[in-house]
Amino acid sequence: MIDQIMANFDRLVVLNGFKPVERQLTQYRQTMIGRLQSSSISRRVKLISFKLYEAIATGQDWRYQDIFATWVKQFEQELCATWSDSVVPQTLQTRLTEALEISYLKAILLSNENAYPFLRFMAPTFLHTVFSDPTLWPPNHQGTSIPLAHVISSARCEMGNFVVMDTLYSMAYSLPQFVDYDTSIPSLSHELYGYSWAPGCPTELLVALAEINQCREGQPTTTGRGWKEIEFSLLTWQPQPSPQLAEWESWMIVAWLAVQESWKHTLLVYVYLALCGAASDDPRIEYSIKQLLRIVDTVKKPSGATAGLHLFAQYFIAGVCARTESQRALVKEKLINMSESRKWLVHGNIFVPVLQHLWTGAGAGGRPVRWADYVRSREQVLPVSGASASA
């Protein structure tokens, strides 16, 4: 079975928009094989995971929705039955990893509006996993805040998945992140930024997103940065060539730089909207939205690379600021594509009704809107029980 699972892994790497370098692939494979050899649950969960991801990538997931859901429920019951036996640290690590993997599968298979509340349910398992694995912490780390850069630079992709989901959902719902992150960036080898290749978001920018979320909630950042410092870091930041240059196709190299630049403009707009109280007709916002839409329009992938790039944040922010019918139609088309948005770890289509409420309400007739207007639309159309958003 292990050979079959690894064959599925290799096939998914080929389908992905961006690919890790050979050194990273070797590290991922070694880590995965070790887990697969130690647990039958891990083997079956990983096999179904790859089958589901492949079905999503090829647009066939709707055919097997009920079957996948049945398997996931079975795995969950089996994991719960063996949880009390997980007293050895290595066994506990395996069980926690399996729990996270099952949680991701459930989040993908859940009704869309349940994905964010389920992330709250996943957070304790994520924290337990981080605190039980010393390799996820830098030397001499002070405090209990989760070292964001170190976690997403590890070979444990499931940890990067959670961080991306936590930060993106926090932005889209305008609600606090579920985890308290240490956003300082230690000296890490650029090639070891292990997860940045997946969403195309460099570690520095993912850290900036977490800090913007913290500032929006009135929380202090580990670095002490406020909106001015974050804005300056984004304005002066330049896209970084990928260490994968020698192994990537030419379209990937171009797309990598373009996607990074689009993240930069996305976060700048988010700063101006959520931290500065600017309206969508602010010249800084209009410029970045124009650049953002132009850049993502240039990102093309060949037909063989069926897995979409992670562009939820870009289209979401563009949607909040969209004032023309052509812009709104484009955003709606991109976000409503269920198959594509599910590859982004966030259910993009659930925010289309929120944006439509905004467009026909505060933004009717192309009127400029503010972040508070978006928050009111989100609270009315996509409420979260027991949560109070920050405007």
C-alpha positions in Angstrom: 0.0 0.0 0.0 2.9 2.4 0.8 4.1 2.2 -2.8 0.6 3.0 -4.1 0.3 6.0 -1.7 3.7 7.4 -2.8 2.7 6.9 -6.4 -0.4 9.0 -5.7 1.9 11.6 -4.0 4.2 11.8 -7.0 1.2 12.2 -9.4 -0.2 15.1 -7.3 3.1 16.9 -7.3 3.0 16.8 -11.1 -0.6 18.3 -11.0 0.3 21.1 -8.6 0.8 24.7 -9.8 4.1 25.2 -8.1 6.4 22.3 -7.1 8.9 21.9 -4.3 12.6 21.4 -5.2 14.0 17.9 -5.2 15.6 18.4 -1.8 12.3 19.3 -0.3 10.6 16.4 -2.1 13.1 14.0 -0.7 12.5 15.4 2.8 8.7 15.2 2.4 8.9 11.6 1.1 11.2 10.5 4.0 8.9 12.0 6.6 5.8 10.6 5.0 7.2 7.1 4.6 8.2 7.0 8.2 4.7 7.8 9.3 3.1 5.4 6.8 5.3 2.5 8.1 4.3 3.2 11.7 0.5 3.3 11.4 -2.2 1.6 9.4 -4.6 4.5 10.1 -2.0 6.9 8.6 -1.7 4.7 5.5 -5.4 4.6 4.8 -6.0 8.3 5.7 -3.2 9.4 3.4 -4.4 7.2 0.6 -7.9 8.7 0.8 -6.4 12.2 1.2 -4.5 11.9 -2.1 -7.5 10.3 -3.8 -9.7 13.3 -2.7 -7.1 15.9 -3.7 -6.7 14.2 -7.1 -10.5 14.1 -7.6 -10.7 17.8 -6.8 -7.8 18.6 -9.1 -9.6 16.8 -12.0 -13.1 18.0 -11.1 -14.4 14.6 -10.2 -14.9 15.0 -6.5 -18.7 15.4 -6.7 -18.9 11.8 -7.9 -17.3 10.4 -4.7 -18.5 12.9 -2.1 -20.6 10.4 -0.1 -17.9 7.7 -0.3 -15.2 10.0 0.9 -17.4 11.2 3.8 -18.1 7.6 4.9 -14.4 6.8 4.9 -13.5 9.9 6.9 -16.1 9.1 9.5 -14.8 5.6 9.8 -11.2 6.8 10.2 -12.3 9.3 12.9 -14.1 6.6 14.9 -11.0 4.3 14.7 -8.7 7.1 15.7 -10.8 7.9 18.8 -10.9 4.3 19.8 -7.0 4.1 19.8 -6.4 7.6 21.3 -6.0 6.4 24.9 -3.1 4.1 23.8 -1.1 7.1 22.6 1.2 7.6 25.6 4.6 7.2 23.8 5.6 10.6 22.4 6.2 9.3 18.9 2.9 7.5 18.9 1.2 10.7 20.1 2.8 12.7 17.3 1.4 10.2 14.8 -2.1 10.3 16.3 -2.1 14.1 16.3 -0.9 14.2 12.7 -3.7 11.8 11.8 -6.2 13.9 13.6 -5.1 17.0 11.7 -5.3 15.1 8.4 -8.8 13.9 9.1 -9.8 17.4 10.1 -8.6 18.8 6.8 -10.6 16.2 5.0 -13.7 17.0 7.0 -13.2 20.7 6.3 -13.1 20.0 2.6 -16.1 17.8 2.7 -18.2 19.9 5.0 -20.9 22.2 4.0 -19.1 25.4 3.1 -20.5 27.6 5.8 -19.3 25.1 8.5 -15.6 25.3 7.5 -14.7 28.3 9.7 -16.4 27.0 12.9 -14.7 23.7 12.3 -11.3 25.4 12.2 -12.0 26.5 15.8 -12.4 22.8 16.6 -9.1 22.0 14.9 -7.1 24.6 16.7 -6.5 22.6 20.0 -5.1 19.7 18.0 -2.8 22.0 16.0 -1.5 23.5 19.3 -1.1 20.1 20.9 0.9 19.0 17.9 3.2 22.1 17.9 3.9 21.9 21.7 4.7 18.2 21.5 7.2 18.6 18.7 10.5 20.3 19.7 11.6 20.5 16.0 8.9 23.1 15.3 10.5 25.6 17.8 13.6 27.6 17.2 16.4 27.3 19.8 16.0 29.4 23.0 12.5 30.4 22.0 10.9 32.6 24.7 7.2 32.5 25.5 4.3 30.3 24.3 3.3 32.1 21.1 3.6 29.8 18.1 6.7 30.7 16.0 4.9 31.2 12.7 7.9 31.4 10.4 9.5 28.3 12.0 6.4 26.2 11.7 5.7 26.9 8.1 9.4 26.4 7.2 9.3 22.9 8.5 8.7 19.8 6.4 5.3 19.3 8.0 2.9 20.6 5.4 -0.1 19.9 7.5 1.0 22.6 9.9 1.4 25.1 7.0 -2.1 24.2 5.9 -3.5 25.2 9.3 -1.6 28.5 9.4 -2.8 29.5 5.9 -6.4 28.6 6.7 -6.3 30.4 10.1 -4.8 33.6 8.6 -7.0 33.7 5.5 -10.3 32.9 7.3 -9.4 35.6 9.9 -9.1 38.1 7.2 -12.2 37.0 5.3 -14.5 36.8 8.4 -12.8 39.8 10.1 -12.5 37.7 13.2 -9.5 36.9 15.4 -7.0 34.2 14.5 -7.4 31.0 16.5 -3.7 30.9 17.4 -1.4 33.5 19.0 1.5 33.7 16.6 5.1 34.9 17.2 5.6 36.8 14.0 9.4 37.4 14.4 11.4 36.0 11.5 14.6 34.1 12.4 17.5 33.6 10.0 16.2 30.8 7.9 17.7 29.4 4.7 15.4 30.7 1.9 15.3 27.2 0.4 14.0 25.8 3.7 10.9 28.0 3.6 9.2 24.7 3.2 5.6 25.7 2.6 5.8 29.0 0.7 5.9 27.1 -2.7 2.3 25.8 -2.1 0.3 29.0 -1.9 3.0 31.1 -3.7 3.1 33.4 -0.6 6.6 34.0 0.7 7.0 33.5 4.5 7.5 37.3 5.0 4.1 38.1 3.5 2.3 35.3 5.3 3.8 36.8 8.5 2.6 40.2 7.4 -0.9 38.9 6.9 -0.9 37.4 10.5 0.3 40.8 11.8 -2.4 42.7 9.9 -5.0 40.4 11.5 -3.5 41.0 14.9 -3.5 44.8 14.4 -7.1 44.8 13.2 -8.1 43.1 16.4 -6.1 45.6 18.5 -3.6 43.0 19.5 0.1 43.8 19.9 2.5 42.1 17.4 5.6 40.2 18.6 7.7 42.6 16.5 6.0 45.7 17.7 5.1 46.6 14.2 2.0 48.8 13.5 0.3 49.6 10.2 3.0 52.1 9.2 5.8 49.6 9.7 3.9 46.9 7.9 3.0 49.2 5.0 6.7 50.2 4.7 7.8 46.6 4.7 5.3 45.8 1.9 6.2 48.8 -0.2 9.9 48.0 -0.1 9.5 44.3 -0.5 10.4 42.8 -3.9 9.4 39.4 -5.3 12.1 36.8 -4.7 13.3 34.4 -7.4 12.5 30.8 -6.5 15.3 28.4 -5.4 13.4 26.0 -7.8 14.5 27.9 -10.9 16.7 25.0 -12.2 13.9 22.5 -11.8 10.8 24.5 -12.8 9.3 25.1 -16.2 9.4 28.6 -17.6 5.7 29.3 -16.9 6.2 28.4 -13.3 9.1 30.9 -12.9 7.0 33.7 -14.4 3.9 32.8 -12.4 5.9 32.6 -9.2 7.1 36.2 -9.4 3.6 37.4 -10.5 1.8 35.6 -7.7 4.2 37.1 -5.1 3.6 40.6 -6.5 -0.1 40.0 -6.4 0.2 39.1 -2.7 2.1 42.3 -2.0 -0.7 44.4 -3.5 -3.4 42.3 -1.8 -1.9 43.0 1.6 -1.3 46.7 1.0 -5.0 47.1 0.2 -5.9 45.1 3.3 -3.7 47.4 5.4 -5.4 50.5 4.0 -8.9 49.1 4.4 -8.7 47.3 7.7 -6.1 49.3 9.6 -6.3 52.8 8.1 -10.1 53.0 7.6 -9.6 54.1 4.0 -12.4 53.8 1.4 -12.2 51.8 -1.8 -11.8 55.0 -3.8 -8.5 55.9 -2.0 -5.9 56.4 -4.7 -3.5 53.9 -3.0 -6.2 51.2 -3.1 -7.3 51.9 -6.6 -3.7 51.6 -7.8 -3.1 48.3 -6.1 -6.4 46.8 -7.2 -5.6 47.8 -10.8 -2.2 46.2 -10.5 -3.5 43.1 -8.7 -6.1 42.3 -11.3 -3.7 43.0 -14.1 -1.1 40.6 -12.5 -3.5 37.7 -11.8 -4.8 38.0 -15.4 -1.3 37.3 -16.7 -0.9 34.1 -14.6 -1.5 31.3 -17.0 -0.8 27.6 -16.5 -0.6 24.9 -19.2 -3.4 22.4 -19.5 -1.3 19.7 -17.8 -1.1 21.6 -14.5 -4.7 21.1 -13.4 -4.2 22.2 -9.8 -5.1 25.9 -9.4 -2.9 28.5 -7.8 -3.8 29.9 -4.4 -5.5 33.2 -5.4 -8.4 33.4 -2.9 -7.0 36.3 -1.0 -6.4 38.3 -4.2 -9.9 37.8 -5.6 -11.5 38.3 -2.2 -9.8 41.7 -1.6 -10.5 42.7 -5.2 -14.1 41.8 -4.6 -14.4 44.0 -1.5 -13.1 47.0 -3.5 -14.7 46.2 -6.9 -16.7 49.2 -8.1 -17.4 48.4 -11.8 -19.7 45.6 -13.1 -16.8 44.1 -15.1 -14.6 43.8 -11.9 -17.5 42.3 -9.9 -18.4 39.8 -12.6 -14.8 38.6 -12.8 -14.5 38.2 -9.0 -17.8 36.4 -8.8 -16.8 34.0 -11.6 -13.5 33.1 -9.9 -14.8 32.7 -6.4 -18.0 30.8 -7.3 -15.9 28.1 -9.1 -16.2 25.5 -6.3 -13.6 23.1 -7.7 -11.0 25.9 -8.0 -11.6 27.5 -4.7 -11.5 24.3 -2.7 -7.8 23.9 -3.8 -7.2 27.2 -2.0 -7.9 25.7 1.4 -10.7 28.2 1.8 -14.2 27.9 0.4 -14.2 31.0 -1.8 -17.7 30.6 -3.1 -19.3 31.2 0.3 -18.2 34.8 0.2 -19.9 35.6 -3.1 -23.3 36.2 -1.4 -21.5 38.5 1.1 -19.9 40.5 -1.7 -23.2 40.7 -3.6 -24.9 42.1 -0.5 -22.1 44.6 -0.3 -22.3 45.5 -4.0 -26.1 46.1 -3.9 -26.0 47.8 -0.5 -23.3 50.1 0.6 -21.5 49.8 -2.7 -24.6 50.2 -4.9 -24.0 52.1 -8.1 -20.2 51.8 -7.6 -20.1 53.8 -4.4 -16.9 53.4 -2.5 -17.0 51.2 0.6 -15.0 50.8 3.8 -14.0 47.7 5.7 -16.8 48.3 8.2 -19.3 48.1 5.3 -17.9 44.7 4.3 -18.0 43.5 7.9 -21.7 44.4 8.2 -22.5 42.5 5.0 -20.5 39.5 6.2 -22.3 39.5 9.6 -25.7 39.6 7.9 -25.1 37.0 5.2 -22.5 34.7 6.9 -22.9 35.1 10.6 -20.8 33.1 13.1 -22.4 32.1 16.3 -20.8 33.7 19.4 -18.4 35.7 17.3 -18.1 39.5 17.1 -16.3 40.9 14.2 -14.0 44.0 14.2 -14.8 46.7 11.8 
